[in-house]
Amino acid sequence: MSKASKFILGRLRGCGYAFKGALLLLKTEPSIQVQATIAVIMTALGFYFEISSVEWILQIFAIGLIMSVEGVNTAIEAIADFIHPDFHDKIGFIKDVAAGAVFIGAVTAIIIGLIIYIPYFI
């Protein structure tokens, strides 16, 4: 097998692992399930109000941002719990900072949603 073929097969295998990880998140993590539900609702609103291409781009970016950061937060929490299952101030700090990143992303997504949809409701 050529070096290029090995490279392509490796990338395809990596995509498979990533897809598996996304499915695991959706199946097992309540926070991702809530975010996915909100994403479906916002997507339906986008079709209902026939938002512009730019608004779609911003909305898809916001949804992707939240889902991605939520996944990273979940991974950080799992690693922290695996390394130190008992309460520890530094582990608590790490988990709080990761949750803070999700909060910042969520506030950003809410602001984007408000900018897009308030004109349609007014």
N, C-alpha and C positions, 0 to 999 in steps of 0.2 A: 504494500500500500504506500502510495506517495505521501510526502510530507503535507501537501495541500489537502489530500483526502483525509488524512488524520486530523488536520486542523478543522476542516469542515465538520467531520463527525464529532469532534470534541465540542464544537460550538452547538451543534444540534443536541448533543447529550446535555449540555449545560442549559439549553432552553427547556428541555424536558424536566430537569431538576427545578428550574425556576417556576414552571407551570405547576409542578407538584407542590411547591411551596405556597404558591398563591391559592391553590385548592385547599391545602391544609389550613391556611389562615381563614379562608371563608367557612370551612367546616367546623373549626374549633374555637375561634376567637370571637366572643360576643361584640367587642368593639368594632372589629372589621365588618361583622354582619350588620351592625347599625349603620356604619358608613356606606356599605353597599346598598342598603335600603334607601338611604338618603340620596345616593348617586342615581338610583333608578327613578326616584321621585323627581329629582332635578332634571334628569334626561327627559322624562315625560313632559315636564313643564316647558323644557326647551322646544320640544316638538309642538306642544299646544300653542305657545306664543310665537312660534316660528322665529326664534332668535337668529341674529345675523351670524355670519361665518366667524367674525372676530369674537362675538359672545360665545359661540360654541368652543372656540379655541381656549378662551379663558376658563370656561366651565370645565372642559375636559382636563385642562392643566390643574385646576383646583381639586378636582376629584382624584386625579393621579397623585397629586402632592399629598393629600390626606391619606389615601390608601397606602402609599409608599412609606410615609413617615410612621404611620400606625404599625405597619409590618416591621420596620426597623425597631420601633419601641418594643414590640412584642418579643423580638429576638434578643434585645438587650436585657429585658426583664428575665427571659428564660435563662440566658447565660449567667446573669447575676444570681438567680435562685439556685442554679446548678453549682456555681462556684462556692456560694456561701448561703446555704438554706436558712440559717438562723438570721434574726435581725442583726444588722450591723449598720452603724451610722454612714459609712462610706458607700455601702451598697444602696442604702436608702437615698443618699445624695444622687448616685448614678441613675437610679430609677426615677427620681423626681425630675432630673434634668431631661431625661428621655421623654417623660410625660409632658414636660414643659415645651419641648419641641413640637409634640403633637398639638398642644394647645395653641401655639403660635401659628401653625399651619391651619388649624381649624378656624381661628379668628380671621386669618387671611382669606380662607375659602368663604366664610360668611360675608365678609366685606365684598368680595367679588360677586357673590350671589345677590347681595343687596343692590350693588351697582347695576347689575344686569336686569333684575326683575322689578325693582321699584317703579321704573318708568312704565312697565307693562300693567302694573296694578293701579297706577294713578290715572 
